[in-house]
Amino acid sequence: MPEAEPTDDGADERTFTGYGVASAVLGVVAVAAVVLGALIWSGHHDAADERAYQSKVMSAAANWTTVLINMNVDNVDASLAKLHDGTAGQLNSDFEAAIKPYREVVRTLQARTTGQIESVSFEAVHHDLNVQPGKAPQAPALPPELAERTDSVLVVATSVSENSGNKPTTVRWNLRLGVSDVDGKLMISRLESLR
């Protein structure tokens, strides 16, 4: 018996149907939505980690400054030792010279001092207008082999000094501190008094 030859009766033999194209488009959209969601989540997670790190940096700066502004004639040596232990880099090397004005004030006034932190803020410079053309901005940071990163923190504080017989004296503190991550420990690497 001879084989029957296929006949073309006008049947539509499309490779892709409307449902196939629609499901392929929906699949691409779903994959794109998953990728976009992952990117958004990752960006949010990174931003949250950065904010948590910045909070730790500001806390380290506030704690160090609290010791500085509460130095009294009775605790000046212990306070200076604690401050020195919390420093790194050039500030640690030149600690005596950097802290001398503060020590002299405490010893000269012979006063009881009580201080409190008013505000702590994270400083970020996006555009340094003082940089000369053709020169890179100088970031006051420890070298990478000493610290993973160094951040700038502004601390505003007030202390009241009372010595016997005299009226209390209020001292305003405006400081810029460099806080460096040295082997996972936050250390003060720069102390600058702002006017």
Contacts in CASP RR format, 6 or more apart in sequence:
PFRMAT RR
TARGET T0000
AUTHOR 0000-0000-0000
METHOD contacts of the structure
MODEL  1
MPEAEPTDDGADERTFTGYGVASAVLGVVAVAAVVLGALIWSGHHDAADE
RAYQSKVMSAAANWTTVLINMNVDNVDASLAKLHDGTAGQLNSDFEAAIK
PYREVVRTLQARTTGQIESVSFEAVHHDLNVQPGKAPQAPALPPELAERT
DSVLVVATSVSENSGNKPTTVRWNLRLGVSDVDGKLMISRLESLR
54 122 0 8 1.000
54 151 0 8 1.000
56 186 0 8 1.000
57 122 0 8 1.000
57 151 0 8 1.000
57 153 0 8 1.000
57 179 0 8 1.000
57 186 0 8 1.000
58 120 0 8 1.000
58 121 0 8 1.000
58 122 0 8 1.000
58 153 0 8 1.000
60 179 0 8 1.000
60 186 0 8 1.000
60 187 0 8 1.000
60 188 0 8 1.000
61 120 0 8 1.000
61 153 0 8 1.000
61 155 0 8 1.000
61 177 0 8 1.000
61 178 0 8 1.000
61 179 0 8 1.000
61 188 0 8 1.000
62 117 0 8 1.000
62 120 0 8 1.000
62 155 0 8 1.000
64 83 0 8 1.000
64 86 0 8 1.000
64 177 0 8 1.000
64 188 0 8 1.000
65 117 0 8 1.000
65 155 0 8 1.000
65 157 0 8 1.000
65 173 0 8 1.000
65 175 0 8 1.000
65 177 0 8 1.000
66 115 0 8 1.000
66 117 0 8 1.000
66 157 0 8 1.000
67 79 0 8 1.000
67 82 0 8 1.000
67 83 0 8 1.000
68 79 0 8 1.000
68 83 0 8 1.000
68 102 0 8 1.000
68 173 0 8 1.000
69 113 0 8 1.000
69 115 0 8 1.000
69 116 0 8 1.000
69 117 0 8 1.000
69 157 0 8 1.000
69 159 0 8 1.000
69 171 0 8 1.000
69 173 0 8 1.000
70 79 0 8 1.000
70 113 0 8 1.000
70 114 0 8 1.000
70 115 0 8 1.000
70 159 0 8 1.000
71 79 0 8 1.000
71 80 0 8 1.000
71 102 0 8 1.000
71 103 0 8 1.000
71 106 0 8 1.000
71 113 0 8 1.000
72 79 0 8 1.000
72 106 0 8 1.000
72 111 0 8 1.000
72 112 0 8 1.000
72 113 0 8 1.000
73 106 0 8 1.000
73 107 0 8 1.000
73 109 0 8 1.000
73 110 0 8 1.000
73 111 0 8 1.000
76 103 0 8 1.000
76 106 0 8 1.000
76 107 0 8 1.000
80 99 0 8 1.000
80 103 0 8 1.000
83 95 0 8 1.000
83 99 0 8 1.000
83 188 0 8 1.000
84 92 0 8 1.000
84 95 0 8 1.000
84 99 0 8 1.000
86 92 0 8 1.000
86 187 0 8 1.000
86 188 0 8 1.000
87 95 0 8 1.000
87 187 0 8 1.000
87 188 0 8 1.000
87 189 0 8 1.000
88 142 0 8 1.000
88 146 0 8 1.000
88 147 0 8 1.000
88 180 0 8 1.000
88 182 0 8 1.000
88 187 0 8 1.000
88 188 0 8 1.000
88 189 0 8 1.000
89 142 0 8 1.000
89 146 0 8 1.000
89 180 0 8 1.000
89 187 0 8 1.000
89 189 0 8 1.000
90 189 0 8 1.000
90 190 0 8 1.000
91 98 0 8 1.000
91 188 0 8 1.000
91 189 0 8 1.000
91 190 0 8 1.000
91 191 0 8 1.000
92 187 0 8 1.000
92 189 0 8 1.000
98 191 0 8 1.000
99 191 0 8 1.000
106 113 0 8 1.000
109 161 0 8 1.000
109 163 0 8 1.000
109 169 0 8 1.000
110 163 0 8 1.000
111 161 0 8 1.000
111 162 0 8 1.000
111 163 0 8 1.000
111 169 0 8 1.000
112 161 0 8 1.000
112 162 0 8 1.000
112 163 0 8 1.000
113 159 0 8 1.000
113 160 0 8 1.000
113 161 0 8 1.000
113 162 0 8 1.000
113 171 0 8 1.000
114 159 0 8 1.000
114 160 0 8 1.000
115 157 0 8 1.000
115 158 0 8 1.000
115 159 0 8 1.000
115 160 0 8 1.000
116 157 0 8 1.000
116 158 0 8 1.000
116 159 0 8 1.000
117 155 0 8 1.000
117 156 0 8 1.000
117 157 0 8 1.000
118 156 0 8 1.000
118 157 0 8 1.000
118 158 0 8 1.000
119 154 0 8 1.000
119 155 0 8 1.000
119 156 0 8 1.000
120 153 0 8 1.000
120 154 0 8 1.000
120 155 0 8 1.000
120 156 0 8 1.000
121 153 0 8 1.000
121 154 0 8 1.000
122 151 0 8 1.000
122 152 0 8 1.000
122 153 0 8 1.000
123 151 0 8 1.000
123 152 0 8 1.000
123 153 0 8 1.000
123 154 0 8 1.000
123 176 0 8 1.000
124 152 0 8 1.000
125 137 0 8 1.000
125 152 0 8 1.000
128 137 0 8 1.000
131 137 0 8 1.000
139 150 0 8 1.000
140 150 0 8 1.000
140 152 0 8 1.000
140 178 0 8 1.000
140 190 0 8 1.000
141 147 0 8 1.000
141 149 0 8 1.000
141 150 0 8 1.000
141 180 0 8 1.000
141 189 0 8 1.000
142 150 0 8 1.000
142 180 0 8 1.000
142 182 0 8 1.000
142 189 0 8 1.000
146 180 0 8 1.000
146 182 0 8 1.000
147 180 0 8 1.000
147 181 0 8 1.000
147 182 0 8 1.000
147 187 0 8 1.000
147 189 0 8 1.000
148 181 0 8 1.000
148 182 0 8 1.000
148 184 0 8 1.000
149 180 0 8 1.000
149 181 0 8 1.000
150 178 0 8 1.000
150 179 0 8 1.000
150 180 0 8 1.000
150 181 0 8 1.000
150 189 0 8 1.000
150 190 0 8 1.000
151 178 0 8 1.000
151 179 0 8 1.000
151 180 0 8 1.000
152 176 0 8 1.000
152 177 0 8 1.000
152 178 0 8 1.000
152 179 0 8 1.000
152 190 0 8 1.000
153 176 0 8 1.000
153 177 0 8 1.000
153 178 0 8 1.000
153 179 0 8 1.000
154 174 0 8 1.000
154 175 0 8 1.000
154 176 0 8 1.000
154 177 0 8 1.000
154 194 0 8 1.000
155 173 0 8 1.000
155 174 0 8 1.000
155 175 0 8 1.000
155 176 0 8 1.000
155 177 0 8 1.000
156 172 0 8 1.000
156 173 0 8 1.000
156 174 0 8 1.000
156 175 0 8 1.000
157 172 0 8 1.000
157 173 0 8 1.000
157 175 0 8 1.000
158 170 0 8 1.000
158 171 0 8 1.000
158 172 0 8 1.000
158 173 0 8 1.000
159 170 0 8 1.000
159 171 0 8 1.000
159 173 0 8 1.000
160 168 0 8 1.000
160 169 0 8 1.000
160 170 0 8 1.000
160 171 0 8 1.000
161 168 0 8 1.000
161 169 0 8 1.000
161 170 0 8 1.000
161 171 0 8 1.000
162 168 0 8 1.000
162 169 0 8 1.000
173 193 0 8 1.000
174 193 0 8 1.000
174 194 0 8 1.000
174 195 0 8 1.000
175 191 0 8 1.000
175 192 0 8 1.000
175 193 0 8 1.000
175 194 0 8 1.000
176 190 0 8 1.000
176 192 0 8 1.000
176 194 0 8 1.000
177 188 0 8 1.000
177 190 0 8 1.000
177 191 0 8 1.000
177 192 0 8 1.000
178 188 0 8 1.000
178 189 0 8 1.000
178 190 0 8 1.000
178 191 0 8 1.000
179 186 0 8 1.000
179 187 0 8 1.000
179 188 0 8 1.000
179 189 0 8 1.000
180 186 0 8 1.000
180 187 0 8 1.000
180 188 0 8 1.000
180 189 0 8 1.000
END
